[in-house]
Amino acid sequence: MEPLMYFDCSCSIGMRGILYPDSFYKVADLLDRMKRYGIHKALVYHSMAREYNPVIGNKMLMEEIKNNPILLPVWVVMHHNTDEFPTPDDLLKQMKANNIKAVRMFPAPADQSYSIAEWNCGELLSVIEKHHIPLMLGLDQLGWNELHELCDNHPEMKLILTDVAYRMDRNAFALMKKFDNLFIETMGYKAHNGIEEMCSRFGAGRLVFGSSMPLLSGGAAVSMINYARISEDEKKMIAYKNMEDLLGGVLL
């Protein structure tokens, strides 16, 4: 049986304010780990776009990965109401010019500190939804009620919930029943038989492989899928097909 190909939806590069033991930040180190773990392609954002300034961080990202075709850029976005960030229409033009097909947001008080509610981010979210651009948003960035409101207001949005935890089922299952376009990044979902249960209830099409490197272990992320008691076809969907399908549906 051939090894699985992996398409990682959740990597980053760039020096952080806190460098954790055994972590890394250089492009060369990320490429080395990807090769070691059998990850053939990765979506990548820049730490400076999260910790400092999205515009500057996104620009740094494009410069640092421009000669690495297996690293696909993810821009960190936010609303335009303070003129710190382009309007949604201008953002879309810039994304098209740079072939950006996925975005992330970091609205939590500990990060960029803004409300993701409609009165603040509705215009941006509507453009993301209309053009089928996958949005990656961490469970550390908003609460369950905010997540429900977001999905309810934008039911066609392709939303990938990242940075999840093994205890999320009591809330996540209800949302996944209600919203077909809510997807789960696998790395944080370490519930006993969680991958198997999720596939049984909602289908393998709702899970997207992610490692959260360099903050977390790519080896652990790959092992979760390799050793899951699901079919090979389901593993392939999670490992790379689902993310490829999501990106293939983007309208720029």
N, C-alpha and C positions, 0 to 999 in steps of 0.2 A: 504494500500500500504506500503510495507516494505521500510525502509530508504535506501538510496543509500549507497553502499560501495565506499570508496574513496581510491585511490592510488595516493599519492602526489609525483610528479616528482621533486620537487624543495624545499628542506629543507636544513638547515645547522646546525651545532653545533659548539661550541668553542667560546671563548672570542674574541671580535673584538677590533680594535683600538678605535672605537667609539661605546659606548653602548647607544643605543637610549632608550628614556623613554618607559617603558612597554615592552621592549624587554627582551630576555633571552638567555642563551647560554648552559645550562646544558642538558644532555641527558634526565634526569628525567623530566625536565620541558617540553621538546618537546613531550615526551610520554604522559604527562598529557594533553597537548593541543590537541594532536591527538585524545585521547579518548574523550575529551569534544566535539570535532567537528565531530566525526564519521569518522575519517581518519584511515583506518585499516592498511596501509602500506605506507612507504615513502622511497624515494631515498634521500640520505644525503651525503653532502660533508663537509669538515672541514674548518672553517674560516682561519686557519693557512696555509692551502694549497693555499688559495687565497692571503692572506695579507702578508705572510712571505715566505714560501718555499713549493712547491708542494710535494717534496719527504718527507719532515718532516711532513707536514700536512696530507698527505695520510696515513703515518704510525700511526700518532696520531688517525686518524679516525678509523682505523682497531682495535686499542686497546680499544677505548672508546665505540664502538658499538658491540663488539664481542659477548656479551651475550644478544643481542636484535634482535631476528629473524625478527621482523617487520621493522627494519631499515636496508635498503640495501645500501651498500657503493657505492659512486660515487667518482672516482678519478679525481683530477684536473691534466691535462696533458699540456705539452708544447713541443716545438721542442728540439732536442738534440744537436744542433750545438755548444753550449758553454760548453758541457759536464756537465751541471747542472742536466740533466735529462736523463734517459735511452734512448737508440736507440729504434726506433719503434718495432724492432723484440724482443729486451729484454723486453720492456714494455708489449708486448703481452704475453710473457711467464709469467711475474709477474701477469698480470691480470687473466690469466687462473688459476694460482696457488691460487689466492685469490678470485676467482669467481666474478670478477668485470665485470659488463655488461653494464655500462654507464659511460661516462666521461664528464667533463666540461673543458672549456678553458676561460681564462681571459686575453686576449691580449691587452686591452686598456692601453693607457699611464698612466692612474691613477691606474692601477693594475700592471700587470706584464710586460707591455711595450715591445711588439714585434710585428712584422708584421706577419699576417696570410697568406700572399701571398705564392704562390707555391714555389718560390725560397727559402723560409725560412721554411715553414711548410708542403710542398707538400708530403714528405715521410710519415710523421705522419698521415696526412689526408687520404692518400691512404690506409694505413693499417686500419684505423678506418672504412673507406668506405668498403673495401674488406670483413671485418668481421662483417659488419652490426651492428656495435656498435653505439647506439644512442649518438650523441654529443649534449650537451646543451650549447648554446652560447647566451649571452644576447645582446639585441639590444643596450644596453649601452656600448658594447664592440667593435662594428664595425659599419660602415656606410652601407647604402643600396647598393652602388656600390660594396663594398667589399663582402657583402652578396651575391649579384648576381654572382660575380666572383667565390666565393666558391662553390655555388650550380652548376654553369655551369661546373666547373672543376671536380666536384665530384657528378654527378647526382644520383648515387645510395646511397649516404650517407643519413642516417636517422638523419636529423638535426632538433632539437627542439629549436625554437627561444623563449627565455625567456625574462623577463623584458621588455615586450612590452608596448606600450602606446595606448590610445584610438584613437589617430589621425593617426594611421599607415596605414589605409586602402588604401590610394592613392598610396602607394608604395607596400604594402604587397599583395594586390589582384593580381597585375601583376606577382609577383614572384610565388604566389601560383598557378596561371594558368599554369605557365611554368614548375614548378618543383613539381612533385608529392610527393617527399619525404621531403618536408618542412612542419613541424608541428608547431603549435602555442601553447605555454603555456597560460592558460586562465587568470591567476591572473591580469595581467596588462591591459587586454583587456576589459575596462569598457565602451566601446562605447554604446550609446543607441541602444538597440536591436542588439548589436554586435554579441552575441553568436548565436542568431536566424539567422542573415544575413550570418554569416560564414557557418552555417550548410546548409542553403539554397543554397549557391553558390558552396561550395566545399565538403559538407558532414561532418557529425560529426566525421568521422575518421581522420580529420586533426587537431583536438583539443585535447590537453592533459591537464588534471587537474594539477595545481600546486598552492601552497600557498605562497611560498617565506618566510615561517616562518624561523627564528623568526623576520625577518625585517618587514614583513607585517602580516596582520591578516588572520589566518586560517578560522575564522568565516565568514569573507567577501568572501573569496575564495569559500567556500562551498555554501554560499547563492547565488552566481552568477549562479551556476549550478542548485541548487534546485528550484529556481524561474524562470529559463529560460522557455520561451514558446516554448518548443520543446518536442518531444515524450519521453516516459520513456526509450525506447531503445536507443535513441540518448544520453540521460543523462548517461546511463550506459556505453556507449562507451567512453564518455568524462571522466567520473568519474574514471574508472579503466581499462576497456577492452583495450583501445588503447595502454596504457603503457605496459600492460601485453603482448600484441601482439608484440610490439617493442622489448621487452626483450626476448621474446620467439624466435625471429628470429636471435639472436646473435650467431655467429659462433666462438667459442673459442677452 
